[in-house]
Amino acid sequence: MDYTDSQQEAIDSQDGNLQIIACAGSGKTQVISQRIVGLLRDKASEGIGPASIVAFTFTKKAAGELKDRIHRLCLEQLGQDIGLAEMYVGTIHGFCLNLLQTHENQFLKYSVLSDIQQRLLIDRHSKESGLTGLITLDGKPLKRWVDSRLYQRLLSMVREAEIDETALGDHPIRQALTNYLALLHRKRFLDYSMLLTEAVTAIVVDQVLRDKLATSLRYLSVDEYQDVNPL
């Protein structure tokens, strides 16, 4: 495949931080795939292999497409695809789940909730989840089956956004979140936000884990980087 000068420059930029900015349909995924294959080819003498590279996507479908392209390019240009199974290509949430269930034994028996399952859990345990402990601006408590979607967004915002802790003060959402997290642990569930928060916490507090990740993972690629949140 022939690449434009800008695309080739991105492919050849192997060290340091790189941000690719381009419109939809301009070949970003192809460039990312080719850059990864270039790393496997050019950095092998430095001990860089598939296990040294992580490629994040935001959907499983996108991950499948990226895997297919990397696989095809490896066969075409390197003549083999040995070891590619050791490269993580997938969602950030999936990576966090793998990390927790590999290095944090307490999460081995936890199940991951989809958004729909999370909402059902909140509604079925409206008091324990903290839902009915919050009130609207007109002084009415949040209602099960009615306000649970709003409550989901609140929980996600408090845990994943950059919150002014001083402005938040002793807002009732703090107690609601405490109740909700206790419910998750009791039921042995992980929601999408909890996957991120627990993985980040593990990396921050566990020096051994942090050193292991820093040593083994040398290159990180994020497709659709603009979709990441502060967490």
Secondary structure, DSSP 8 states (H G I E B T S, - for coil): ----HHHHHHHH--SS-------TTSSHHHHHHHHHHHHHHHSGGGT--GGGEEEEESSHHHHHHHHHHHHHHHHHHTS--TTGGGSEEEEHHHHHHHHHHHH-GGGTT-EE--HHHHHHHHHHTTTTTTGGG-B-TTS-B--TTTSHHHHHHHHHHHHHS---HHHHTT-THHHHHHHHHHHHHHHTEE-HHHHHHHHHHHHHH-HHHHHHHHHH--EEEETTGGG----
